[in-house]
Amino acid sequence: MINRVLANSDIAAALERCADLLEAQHADANRVRAYRSAAHSERSFPSSVAELAQRGGCEALDALYGVGRSIAAATLLRSKPTRAA
């Protein structure tokens, strides 16, 4: 088994899906915007967000522009390596 680290674009796409779902549920516009902003920040981050999450946890992710505590926690969960056969 090989551990696969998710690409920034994969993590950002998951945040975009969350934003889409929140928007469909008529959630607060600021919350939707926060998820989209975090997705943009994580997609454009110059190194691996997943590796940053593994090394520094929520605190490291929270330091990224547009990423707050709850989105950092969601990113941390999403960025755990997956096992590929």
ChimeraX commands (.cxc) that place a marker at each C-alpha (Angstrom):
marker #1 position 0.00,0.00,0.00 radius 0.5
marker #1 position 1.15,3.50,-0.84 radius 0.5
marker #1 position 0.05,6.58,1.11 radius 0.5
marker #1 position -1.17,9.24,-1.31 radius 0.5
marker #1 position -1.00,12.87,-0.20 radius 0.5
marker #1 position -3.80,14.95,-1.66 radius 0.5
marker #1 position -2.90,17.79,-3.98 radius 0.5
marker #1 position -3.81,21.35,-3.06 radius 0.5
marker #1 position -6.33,21.37,-5.91 radius 0.5
marker #1 position -8.10,18.31,-4.45 radius 0.5
marker #1 position -8.39,19.89,-1.01 radius 0.5
marker #1 position -9.53,23.20,-2.51 radius 0.5
marker #1 position -12.13,21.40,-4.61 radius 0.5
marker #1 position -13.58,19.84,-1.44 radius 0.5
marker #1 position -13.85,23.30,0.14 radius 0.5
marker #1 position -15.54,24.60,-3.01 radius 0.5
marker #1 position -18.06,21.74,-2.79 radius 0.5
marker #1 position -18.74,22.71,0.83 radius 0.5
marker #1 position -19.32,26.30,-0.28 radius 0.5
marker #1 position -21.69,25.13,-3.02 radius 0.5
marker #1 position -23.66,23.02,-0.54 radius 0.5
marker #1 position -23.85,25.86,1.96 radius 0.5
marker #1 position -25.02,28.22,-0.77 radius 0.5
marker #1 position -27.71,25.74,-1.86 radius 0.5
marker #1 position -28.89,25.63,1.76 radius 0.5
marker #1 position -29.08,29.45,1.84 radius 0.5
marker #1 position -26.39,29.64,4.51 radius 0.5
marker #1 position -24.95,32.97,5.58 radius 0.5
marker #1 position -23.16,34.60,2.63 radius 0.5
marker #1 position -20.09,35.34,4.77 radius 0.5
marker #1 position -19.72,31.64,5.58 radius 0.5
marker #1 position -19.97,30.68,1.89 radius 0.5
marker #1 position -17.43,33.38,1.02 radius 0.5
marker #1 position -15.08,32.11,3.74 radius 0.5
marker #1 position -15.04,28.62,2.22 radius 0.5
marker #1 position -14.41,30.02,-1.26 radius 0.5
marker #1 position -11.63,32.28,0.05 radius 0.5
marker #1 position -9.99,29.38,1.86 radius 0.5
marker #1 position -10.25,27.23,-1.28 radius 0.5
marker #1 position -8.50,29.95,-3.28 radius 0.5
marker #1 position -5.75,30.32,-0.65 radius 0.5
marker #1 position -5.14,26.60,-0.44 radius 0.5
marker #1 position -5.21,26.11,-4.21 radius 0.5
marker #1 position -2.62,28.86,-4.75 radius 0.5
marker #1 position -0.38,27.96,-1.79 radius 0.5
marker #1 position 3.13,27.36,-3.20 radius 0.5
marker #1 position 3.79,24.13,-1.30 radius 0.5
marker #1 position 1.70,21.16,-0.18 radius 0.5
marker #1 position -1.18,22.13,2.12 radius 0.5
marker #1 position -1.53,18.47,3.14 radius 0.5
marker #1 position 2.09,18.33,4.26 radius 0.5
marker #1 position 1.71,21.66,6.06 radius 0.5
marker #1 position -1.32,20.23,7.88 radius 0.5
marker #1 position 0.57,17.09,8.85 radius 0.5
marker #1 position 3.55,19.07,10.17 radius 0.5
marker #1 position 1.83,22.00,11.85 radius 0.5
marker #1 position -1.79,20.98,12.36 radius 0.5
marker #1 position -4.64,23.48,12.63 radius 0.5
marker #1 position -2.35,26.25,13.86 radius 0.5
marker #1 position -0.29,26.17,10.65 radius 0.5
marker #1 position -3.41,26.09,8.46 radius 0.5
marker #1 position -5.05,28.88,10.45 radius 0.5
marker #1 position -2.09,31.10,9.51 radius 0.5
marker #1 position -3.02,30.89,5.80 radius 0.5
marker #1 position -4.91,33.89,4.46 radius 0.5
marker #1 position -8.66,33.26,4.54 radius 0.5
marker #1 position -8.45,30.07,6.58 radius 0.5
marker #1 position -10.06,30.24,10.01 radius 0.5
marker #1 position -10.12,27.67,12.79 radius 0.5
marker #1 position -13.11,25.63,11.63 radius 0.5
marker #1 position -11.98,25.54,7.99 radius 0.5
marker #1 position -8.47,24.62,9.18 radius 0.5
marker #1 position -9.97,21.68,11.08 radius 0.5
marker #1 position -11.94,20.60,8.00 radius 0.5
marker #1 position -8.79,20.87,5.88 radius 0.5
marker #1 position -6.82,18.85,8.42 radius 0.5
marker #1 position -9.37,16.04,8.23 radius 0.5
marker #1 position -9.46,16.17,4.43 radius 0.5
marker #1 position -5.68,16.26,4.03 radius 0.5
marker #1 position -4.90,13.00,5.78 radius 0.5
marker #1 position -3.06,10.64,3.44 radius 0.5
marker #1 position -5.20,8.05,1.70 radius 0.5
marker #1 position -4.09,4.52,1.00 radius 0.5
marker #1 position -3.79,3.48,-2.61 radius 0.5
marker #1 position -3.52,-0.14,-3.69 radius 0.5
marker link #1:1,2 radius 0.2
marker link #1:2,3 radius 0.2
marker link #1:3,4 radius 0.2
marker link #1:4,5 radius 0.2
marker link #1:5,6 radius 0.2
marker link #1:6,7 radius 0.2
marker link #1:7,8 radius 0.2
marker link #1:8,9 radius 0.2
marker link #1:9,10 radius 0.2
marker link #1:10,11 radius 0.2
marker link #1:11,12 radius 0.2
marker link #1:12,13 radius 0.2
marker link #1:13,14 radius 0.2
marker link #1:14,15 radius 0.2
marker link #1:15,16 radius 0.2
marker link #1:16,17 radius 0.2
marker link #1:17,18 radius 0.2
marker link #1:18,19 radius 0.2
marker link #1:19,20 radius 0.2
marker link #1:20,21 radius 0.2
marker link #1:21,22 radius 0.2
marker link #1:22,23 radius 0.2
marker link #1:23,24 radius 0.2
marker link #1:24,25 radius 0.2
marker link #1:25,26 radius 0.2
marker link #1:26,27 radius 0.2
marker link #1:27,28 radius 0.2
marker link #1:28,29 radius 0.2
marker link #1:29,30 radius 0.2
marker link #1:30,31 radius 0.2
marker link #1:31,32 radius 0.2
marker link #1:32,33 radius 0.2
marker link #1:33,34 radius 0.2
marker link #1:34,35 radius 0.2
marker link #1:35,36 radius 0.2
marker link #1:36,37 radius 0.2
marker link #1:37,38 radius 0.2
marker link #1:38,39 radius 0.2
marker link #1:39,40 radius 0.2
marker link #1:40,41 radius 0.2
marker link #1:41,42 radius 0.2
marker link #1:42,43 radius 0.2
marker link #1:43,44 radius 0.2
marker link #1:44,45 radius 0.2
marker link #1:45,46 radius 0.2
marker link #1:46,47 radius 0.2
marker link #1:47,48 radius 0.2
marker link #1:48,49 radius 0.2
marker link #1:49,50 radius 0.2
marker link #1:50,51 radius 0.2
marker link #1:51,52 radius 0.2
marker link #1:52,53 radius 0.2
marker link #1:53,54 radius 0.2
marker link #1:54,55 radius 0.2
marker link #1:55,56 radius 0.2
marker link #1:56,57 radius 0.2
marker link #1:57,58 radius 0.2
marker link #1:58,59 radius 0.2
marker link #1:59,60 radius 0.2
marker link #1:60,61 radius 0.2
marker link #1:61,62 radius 0.2
marker link #1:62,63 radius 0.2
marker link #1:63,64 radius 0.2
marker link #1:64,65 radius 0.2
marker link #1:65,66 radius 0.2
marker link #1:66,67 radius 0.2
marker link #1:67,68 radius 0.2
marker link #1:68,69 radius 0.2
marker link #1:69,70 radius 0.2
marker link #1:70,71 radius 0.2
marker link #1:71,72 radius 0.2
marker link #1:72,73 radius 0.2
marker link #1:73,74 radius 0.2
marker link #1:74,75 radius 0.2
marker link #1:75,76 radius 0.2
marker link #1:76,77 radius 0.2
marker link #1:77,78 radius 0.2
marker link #1:78,79 radius 0.2
marker link #1:79,80 radius 0.2
marker link #1:80,81 radius 0.2
marker link #1:81,82 radius 0.2
marker link #1:82,83 radius 0.2
marker link #1:83,84 radius 0.2
marker link #1:84,85 radius 0.2
view
